[in-house]
């Protein structure tokens, strides 16, 4: 192997390492973005959680109703939402649904597969996501609306 080839290989390895460090830094930069998104929360007068159909103050997993982002703020950041669209995204009511508080906290910033798994993992109170297909439709609609990458999860990226 010539010195030229060795230098070429070393240069490529350096560039790959540099690209990975930048990608990691970008994702890590999304871990604490909630305040920067400037979400203007509002109360919900809904009586049922959108994902589960549980009735507020009747079902034990539905003591209250929160406004949930179908595509979480953290996930939108990780999927490449440009910073200049963060406030618009956070306050886009098409991405908001009323959710039982405990279900919302269980969902967190999960993608659809992670959340479905978490809802039935036996580590806490399991629950059925009654409107999962409806959720996926809205989830993918929001990804399309904001031009976000959608083929990194689920077995059916063609949605």
N, C-alpha and C positions, 0 to 999 in steps of 0.2 A: 504494500500500500504506500502510495506516495505521500509526501508531506502536504501537498495540495489537497488530496482526498481527506487526510486526517483533519486539516483545518476546516474543510467544508463540513465534515461530520460534527466537529466541535461547535461550529457556528450554528448548525441546525439544532443541535441539542440545547445550546444556549437560548435560541429563539423559542423553542418549544417550552423550555422552563420559564422563560419570561412571560409567554402567553398564558401559561397555567397560573402563574403568580398573579397576573392582572385579572384573570377570570375569578380566582379565589377572592381577591381584594374586592372585586365588584359585588360578589355574592355576600361577603362578610359586611360590606357597606350597607346591606339591606337588613341587617339584623335589628336595627333600632330606628326605623324610619317613620314610625307612626306619627310622631309630632310633625315631622317635615311634610307629611301628606296633608296636614291641616284639615282633617275630617271634622265637619260640623255635625256632631251627633244630634239626634232629635228623638223624642219619645215616640213609642209605637202604641197605637190604640188597638192593635191586633189582639184577638183572644186566643189564637192558636199559633203554634210554631209552624212555620212554612215547610220545614224539612220533614217533620215527624207527624204533624197534625195533632200533637198533644195540646190539651187545653190548659191555659194559664191558671195556676192556683188550684187545678183539679188533679192533673197528673203529677206524680212525685218528682219527675224530671223537668217540670216546667213551673218553677216558682215565679218566674218573671219572663218578660219578653225584651230582647235586645234587638237592635238593628245590626244585622250581620252583612259583611261584604261577601258575596258569593265567591269572587276571586279576591283573596286577601291582599291587603296592601303590601305585605312582605313578599308574597308570591309574585305580584305584579312587578315589583322592583327586581326580583330575581330573574323574571322572564324578559327583562329589558325595557320596561316602561320608561320612556325618557323623563328625566326629572322635571322638565317644564310642563308635563301633563299630570303630575302627581296630585295636585289639588283637584283638578277636573275629575280624575279617576276616583279619588276618595269620596267625592260628593255626588257622583253619578248615581242617581236613584234607581236606575235600571240594574245596578249591581247590588242593591240593598234588598234584603228580605227580613221580615220579622222572624226571629228564631228564639226558641226557649233558651234562657240564659245558660243553663248547664250544657245544653247541646252546642251552643255557640262556643263555649269555652273548650269543650271537647274537640270541636272541629279545629279551632285555632287557625293557624296558617297552613294547614294541610292541603295537599292536592287531593283530587277525588279518590284515588286509590288508597292513599294513606288514611283518609278519613273513614272510608267504608271499612277498612281493616280495623281501625281503632274503635268503631262503633260496635264491633262484635268480637273483640279480642279476649273477653273474659277477665280483663284486669280491673274493671270497675263495673259500673252499671251498663250493661249492654242495651242497645236500643235499635229499632229498625228505622232506617231512613226511608220513610214511606214514599216520598216523592223523589227518589234518587234519579230516575230518568229525566224528570222535569228539571232537577238541579243541574244535571249534566248538560242539558240543552241550553240553559241560561249561562252556565259556566263557559261553554264553548262560544256562545254568542258574544259574551264579554271579551274573551280572548280575541275573537275575530274583530270586534269593534275597535279594539285598541292595537291591533296588529301584533299581538303577543304570540310567542312560540307556543305551539300546542302539541307537537308530536313527541314531547319528552315523556309523557305519561300515558297511561292507559293502553290497553291492548288494542283499542280501536281509535288510532289517531286520525282516521279519515273523516270523523264526525264533522 
